[in-house]
């Protein structure tokens, strides 16, 4: 198992793009992993190639894509069904996909074992997030323990954005790759739940109205203005 290799859970959004740059700065060999789970904003996955090309490096290894259609079969989330985005009775937005990150980390760990990779990187954040319980630091730490017990491994789950707000995530990109990396992520990464790509705002592409666009726009304003 290579201690100098990392697998980045790479959706093509701002957070995972920043995580890819972070990993390329720290590990000799970096592979990426995307999940196709029936998300309405599947356009996000098309952004992955452009981001990988923009961060091309001798350290950047192969890309992997896993199909996880089961989450959409189970249903019940506005991310996988044509439902209006709203708050649930328990205070969580209905964009929450129950079990998503639990499944993703388990599959990422299985792939990492298969590839001989010790480090797994995810863009989860509980600073200015939507309250998704599977993005919390405690969840990820518990998953690391569970995965290592269940797979007889010593994998390390890294979440470099956990305690950063979106403005700080832009500053991390600036520190890692300067203006060219910020511009690459601004133009090529995708956050919008509605999958809108035809409008380029100062903060990137999106509908400008969904919760993901709202969070991204406010983060960019705080970064660019401060
Ligand atoms: Zn949007």
Boltz pocket constraint, residues with backbone or C-beta under 6 A from the ligand:
constraints:
  - pocket:
      binder: B
      contacts: [[A, 191], [A, 192], [A, 193], [A, 194], [A, 195], [A, 196], [A, 206], [A, 207], [A, 208], [A, 209], [A, 210], [A, 211], [A, 212], [A, 213], [A, 214]]
      max_distance: 6.0
